Amino acid sequence: MARVCEGEREALASLFRRYARVIRGVAYRVLRDTSEADDLLQDIFLLVHRKCSTFDAARGPARFWILQMTYHRAIARRRYLNSRHFYTRVDLDDVGRELAAPATDCSGLVAAGDGLLGREGLHKVLERLSENQRQTLQLFFVEGHTLGEIATKLNQTRGNVKNHYFRGLDKLRKQIFGNKLRAGSAG
């Protein structure tokens, strides 16, 4: 660690070779996503390089210090991803295409979603949205408008449009994952 603090690249490379597999394993177990685990692995070694002066050998070995940072960062990242619904995401591109042409056959979407919604499932889910929610989601995902532009276009306040957007997404998630849970319990 002292050599890392002195700026020796080979010292950092040696730490990487020694601990990368373990760190990535910990990151993957916490985050359950390979790309997020890979990103965290890189972040940890950048952090080791930046914070090497805070390492205190009297408190434990470098391995413990690095793994402790890994756990803390991985847990913080997992909380962040949970708050952004990373683990419960819906493929909004498919929903956007369906919003653009609600009269079209949704068989491609059903196939992409492993048939969880059934033949008419997406149509039923979209029918449960209010007109404002459906319009807002269509303008946002299909036409690419910002929430401010949608507010102007629909002659509503930005707050109302945000409300339609988030409530519409929430309704879609609940309907889709509710169908998924019902289908799973029936089997």
N, C-alpha and C positions, 0 to 999 in steps of 0.2 A: 504494500500500500504506500510505503514511503517513496518507492520508485515511481509509482503512478503520480504522486503529488509533485515529484520533480519533473514530470512531463515526459517520462520514458514511455514511448508508444508500445514497445515490446512488453513492458510490465502489464499494461492494460490488456494487450493481446493475450498474454499468458493467463490472466484472470478470466478472460472471456473463454478461452479454450477449456479451462478447468471447470467453470461453473455454468456455462451457457445452457447445457442440457438440463441441469437441475432447475435453473431459474425458469426456463421455458416450460418445464413440466409443472412447476408450481403455478405459473401464470395460466397455463391451459386448464388446470384443475379448477382454478377459481373463476376464470372468465368463460370457459367452455366455447372458445372460438379461436381457431388457429391464427387468423390474421391479427386479432387483438393480442394474443399471446406473443406473436412475433414482434409486434410494435412495442409491447411492454418490455420484452427482452432488450431491445435497442435502447429504450428509455432508461432502463436500469443501469446499463453500462455508461451512458452519458451522465447519469446521476452519480455513479461511482467516480467518474473522472472529475466532475464538478465539486463533489462533497468529500473528496478523499481526505481533506484536512480535518474533517470532523471525526474520522475513524479513530477509535481509542482501543489499542491492542489490549489494554488492561481490562476492558469490559468483555472481551471475547475475541474469537478468531474472525478473520475477514469474511469467511463463509457465512457465519452467523449474521454479521452486519449486513451483508448483501442480501441474504434470504429474508431478513427482517424488513428491509426496504422493499423487497419484492412483494411480500405479503401485504404490507401497508398500501403500496401502490395498486396492487391487483384488486384489493377489496374496495379501495376508493374508486377505481375504474369501473368495477362491477356495479357499484351503487349508481354511478353516473349513467352507465348504460341502462340500468333498470329504470332510472328516472326518464330516460328517453325512449322507453319501450323497445329497446334493442332485442330483447329476448322474446317479445310477443309481437313482433312486427308482422304486418300484413303486406303482401306485395301490392303496393298502391299503383304500380304501373298497370296491373291487370284491372284494378278497380277503375282507374282513369279511363282505360279503353272502353270499359263497359259503360261508364258514365257518358262517354262521347256518343255512343250508339246503343241506347238501352233497348232498342227493338231487335238488335242482332242476336243471333244464337250464341249462348255463352258456353258452348261445349269446349272451346279451347281453354277457357278459364277453369272450367270444371276439371279438365284433364290436368292442367297445371297444378291445381290444388288437390290432386289425388282424389277427386270426386267427393270431397267432404261436404260440399254444399248441395250436391244433387243437380239434376238438370236445370231446374228453375230456381235454384237456391240463391244465386246472386241477384236475380231479378226481385225475388221476395225481400232480400236484405235491403236492396236499394229502394224498394217501394216503402219501406218503413222510415226512410229519411224524410224530413220535411222538404218542401219545395226549396226553401232557402238553403238548407243544408246541401241538397243535391246540386243546386246551381253553384254554390260556393265551391264545393269540391270539384265540380266539373271545370269551372273557370280556373281554379288553382292547379289541378293536376293535368288537365287535358290541354287547356289553352295557355298555361304558364303565367297567369297574372299573379301579381303580388296581392296581399290582403288589402292594401291601400287602394290599388287599382280596382279590385273587386268591389270595394265599398263605394267608389265613385260610380262604377258601372251599374250597380244595383240600387244606387241612391240610398245607401244605408250608412250608418256610422261604422268606423273601423272596429269598434268594440263589438257591435252586433255581428259583423262578418267574422271576427275571431271566434265569437261564441258559436256561430253556425259551423265554422270549420272544425273546432275542437269537439263539439257535441256530435257532429256528423261522423268524425273519425271514431269517437268513442262508441257510438252506436254501431258502426261497422264492425269494430273489433269485438264487441260483445256478441253481436249476432253471429259473426263468423266463428269465434271461438266457442260460443254457446252451442252452435251446430256441431262443431268438432267434438266437444265433450259429450253431447248427446249421442253422437254416432259411435264414439269410443265406448260408452257405457252400454250401448245396445248390443255391441259385439262381444 
